[in-house]
C-alpha cells in the first residue's frame, strides 16, 4: 500500500504545472441504486429457499422479499484538463426509509418474518474523456476502480430449530466487509453559468462476490456490488482566475 501512495504523490508532484492550467469542481448528486446494491442477490437466494419450503409444504404461507431501489448520495471532486477528466468520489447508499421484508409460515411452525437492512460507502476513482456538444452541453465517459464498505443485517422473528435457512441460523446476523470492484459511467452536463452546472449520470458497478463471515462467526454470506445507479445533481466549478 505504501508504494502505491508514494507513486500517487510523485505523479501529483510532477503533474502540478499541468493541473494549474485545468479546472477543479465539486458536485453533489442524488440518485437511486438498482436492487439495493447487494440486497437483490441475497433476497433472490432467500426467495428461492422459500419456494423450496412451499414446494415441500403446499399449505405454507410465503411472502417473498421484494427488492426496490435504494436512495444514494454522492459527492464528487473533479479535475478537467481540456477533454480529459479525473474524478474522486464518495458515495453513500442505504435502505434508510425502509427495509426489505418477507415472511414464511410453515404448516407446523410459527411464522418467520425476515428483514434485510443494507448500507454501503463507496469510493470510486475515475478517469475519462469529455465530449463537447454545443456551447452549454457536454457529455462524458469514464471508468475506473472503486472500493466499497458494505454493511448488511438480516433479522428473523423465528428462525426455527433446526434453522429454516441453514446459512442464517440466528435471529440477527450482521455482515460487513470491503469489496473492491470496477465501474463505468456516462453522463451529461449542462452549464448554467461560469461556476454552476447540472449533471445527469448513469454508473454501472461491477465486482466479484466475496464470502463474508458474520459478526458472531457462525454463518457466511456472499457480498458484492453488481448494480447500476442513476443520479442527478449540481456541480460547482472553482473560479481560479486562470
Secondary structure as UniProt FT lines:
FT   HELIX           2..19
FT   TURN            20..21
FT   STRAND          23..33
FT   HELIX           34..36
FT   TURN            37..38
FT   HELIX           39..56
FT   TURN            58..59
FT   STRAND          61..63
FT   STRAND          70..81
FT   TURN            82..83
FT   STRAND          84..94
FT   STRAND          100..105
FT   TURN            107..108
FT   STRAND          112..132
FT   STRAND          137..156
FT   TURN            160..163
FT   TURN            166..167
FT   STRAND          172..191
FT   STRAND          196..206
FT   STRAND          210..213
FT   TURN            215..216
FT   STRAND          220..223
FT   STRAND          227..237
//
